């Protein structure tokens, strides 16, 4: 099965092409051969990057048999661009589409990357939510290389999140970057996943989506929308002004 996987949930997007679970092409923004940085940001490079990847492996868009995309939480603009791109390809070429939660990908990367080590069965994944806050969710390992979310996705203050970590759990995600020193000094009872698992890999998005698809899951490109988990700053400002 030929798969295109997209992650645009963070500042830098990534694109991967896979044959089943075997990676045949991957690139992260800033490293695309022949593509120049754009003042308009990563969104303007996503489609050229996909085109470049398809040309590199000699695939056409119509050859794709599965589309995978992160649905959130993450960057408002990035998620919109990534989801709309995946939906458009799915609609035009009638290609199956599977959307994957960003925190789910981070948790799966940590569990699979640390497989075989003791006590790596429960992961708390976090993404920077700005305003000194984090998007956070807990996951446990399953038997089919996926992870199962335990509880709901929350928006929490950084200090509160650190205080409420459970002894022995593994933590991962880009939300850890400003907290490394604090975790080392205050929470030596938790396990910090290696840094190579802190950012979403489009290849991991594709592999997780393939497992979901084989288990019978498929998303409707007409109704699929990003999961932001809170209003944007512009929406909050508009609501405040309306209330006045």
N, C-alpha and C positions, 0 to 999 in steps of 0.2 A: 504494500500500500504506500503510495506516494503522499507525503504529508508536508504541508507548509504550516509552520508554527510561528506565531508573532507574540512578542512581549513588548508593550509600549507603556507599561505601568510606572516606569521610573524616568529619571532625567534622560538616560540613554536607553534606546530601544535595542532589541536584538531580534534577529530573524534566523530560522533554521529550516532546513529541508531534510527530511528523513525518508528512508525506505523501511517501512515498519518501524522498528526502534533503532535502526542503524543510522547514525548521522552521516549525511553526505555533503552538507554545506552549512556553515554558520558564520555569522558576522555580527559585530556589535558596532553601533554608530561610532564614527570616527576612524574606522579601520577598513572601510569599503574601498576596494581598488577602483580608481577612476572616478570616485565621487568626491566632490568638494564640499567642505562645510558650508552650511547655509545660515545666514543671519536670521532666517525665519524659524530656526530651531529644528529639533529632530523630526517633527511631524512632516516637514517637507521632504525628508530623505527616505521615509519609510517605503513608499511605492518604488522609487528608483532602486532601493536596496533589494526589494523583492524581485524586481525585474532582473537585476544583476545576478542574483542567486539562481534564478531559473535559467538564465542564459549560460551560466557557468556549468550547470549539470545537464544542459540541453533538454530542459523540460519546457512545456508550454503551460499556461494557466489551466487549460482544459485537461491537462494530464493529471492534475492534482485530484486525489481521491479522499482527502480529509483536510479540513482547515481547523487549526487550533489557535486560540487567542486567550490571553488573560483578560478577565472581566472586572478586576478590582479586588481590593482597594488599591489606590495608587493615584498617580497624577491625573487630574481632571482632563486636561487637554490630551495627554498621551492615551488614556483609556478610550476617549471618544474616537481618536484617529485610528487606533488599533482595531477597535470593535467595528467601526464603520467600514474599514478596509476589508476585514474578514467577511462581514455581512455582504458587501458588494460582490466579492469574488464568489461567495456561496450562491448568491442569487443569479448572477450572470451565467455561471457554469454549472449550476445545480449540483454543487459539491456539498457533502455533509459537513456540518459545522459543530464543534464542541468547544464551549467556553469553560475556562478553568479559573478557580479562585486563586489570586496571587499568593495569599498566605498558604494555601494548600501546596502550591509548588515549592515554596521555601521549606515547608515542613518535610515534604517528600524528599527533597534534595538532601537535607540533613540526615534523615533516617537511612536512606539508601547509601549515602556517602560514608556513614559511620557504621554500616552493617557489620555485625560480628563483634562489636564492642559492647561491653556490659551496660545495661540500663538505658540503652538508646531506644526507647519505645514510646516516649511521651515528649512532644516538642511544643514549645511556645514560640510562635513565629511573630515577628514584629516588623512593621514598616513605618518609616517616618511620616507622621501626619501633620507636621509643622506645628507651630504654636506650643512647643515643648510637649507635644503629645505623640502617641503612638496608636496605630491600628494594631490590634493584638487578637490572636486566636490560638487555642490549644488544639493539638491533634495527637492521635494515637496511630500506631502502625496497624496495617491490615495484612491479610495473607496474600493479596494479589498485587503487591508493589504499590498500593495506593495508601492514602492516609484518611482517617475518619476524624471529622471535626468534633471536638468535645466542648459543648457549650456554644455560645454565640460570639460573633466578632464584636469587639469593643473598641471604643476610642478612650484611651486612658492617659492621664498625666504620667510623664516619665518616672518621677519619683515614686508615685503610687504603684506603678507596674513593678519596679524593682522591689519594693517592700512586700508585694503580694506573690512573688515567685514561690513555687513549691520546691521544697528541698529535693534535689536529685534530678529535676527536669532539665532538658536541653533547651537552650535558647538560640535563635538564629534570626537573620534578616538584617536589612540595612538600617533599621532603627537602632541597632546596637552600637553604631559607630560613635556617637557622642557619649555612650554609657560604659565604654570598656573599662576605664579606670575605676569608676564607681562600682561596677560589678566585681572587679578584682579585689577591691578593698572591703566591700560590704557583703557580697554574696558568694563566698567561696564554696557554698554548698550546692551550687548549680553548675551545669556543664555548658560552656560556651562553644558552639560549633565553630570549626575552622572558617576563616574569612572567605575561602573560596565558595562557600555555600550561602553567603549572605545576600547575593544578588540573584534575581530570577534568570535562569537559563532558558532560552527559547526551545532548546533541545528537550529539556525536562518537560516543558509545556506540551510539546508534541507527544512525548512518550505517555504522559498521564492522560492526555486526550484520547490517544489510541486505546488505552485500557478501558476508559469510560465508554468509548464507542463500541468496543467488542462486548462490553457488558450491556449494550442496548441503549446507551444514552446518545441523544442527538438534540441540538438546539435549533429552534426556529429562527431563521435570519430576520424574519419580519418583526418578531416580538422581542428579540434579544436587545438588552440595553446594558450599559456599564453599571456596576454596583459601586456607587461613590461612598455610601455609608453616612454622608452628611452633606448639607448644601455647600456650594462653593462660596467663596468670600463675596462675590458679586451678588449671589442670591441672598445671602444673609444681610448684606447692606440694603438690597431692595426691599426685603421684608421689614427691616427696621424702619426705613423711610416710610413705607406704607402704613406701618403701625402708628407713626407720628401724625 
